[in-house]
C-alpha cells in the first residue's frame, strides 16, 4: 500500500467507536456474520475451510503470525463501516482534513526568489473540498502520486499562499521524500 493510503486507513481506524473483537474465535465469528460461509472466510484469509471451523469452535487458538495478520486486516476492514462512512462524509462536507507531515517540499517560484526544496514539518488543516477530492481519488483507485498532488495543492493554497494573501507567484508545489504523513478527520 502507498503512504497516503496507509494514512487514510490509520485515520479510519481511529474513528472506531468500539474496538474490534479481540479473541480469535470472536474475530472469526464476526467474519462469519459478514461473509456468511466458512468457505468465503477461508478464501478471504487464505486458509482451508477446516481451519476456519477449528478457529470458530475454539479448537485452535493461535494461528501462525501471517494468518493472524490477515484475519486482523479482514476484521478491521469490515468493522463499523457506517462510522467510517459518516466521518468521511463530515470531513468532505463540513470539517475538512488535518494533514501532519514531515517531507521535502519543492516548488516553482518567480525569478529572484528561492525555489530550493527543503524538509518541513507541517500540520495544516485543509478545507473540505480537498478531503472530498482525496477520498474520491482513493475510491477511483488513484496512485500515491496523484493523492500526493492533491495534498500538495492544498498545502500550496492554505499554507504557502495563505488563501491568496501571499506568495501569489508560487505556481507549483510538490511533496517529496515523505518522512511520515498522518491524517485526521
Secondary structure, DSSP 8 states (H G I E B T S, - for coil): --HHHHHHHHHHHHT-SS----SHHHHHHHHHHHH-SHHHHHHHHTS-HHHHHHHHHTS-----HHHHHHHHHHHHHHTTHHHHHHHHHHIIIII-EEEEEEEEEEEE--TTS----EEEEEEEEE-HHHHHHHHHHHHTT--HHHHHHHHHHHHIIIIISGGGTS-TT--EEEEEEEEEEEEE-
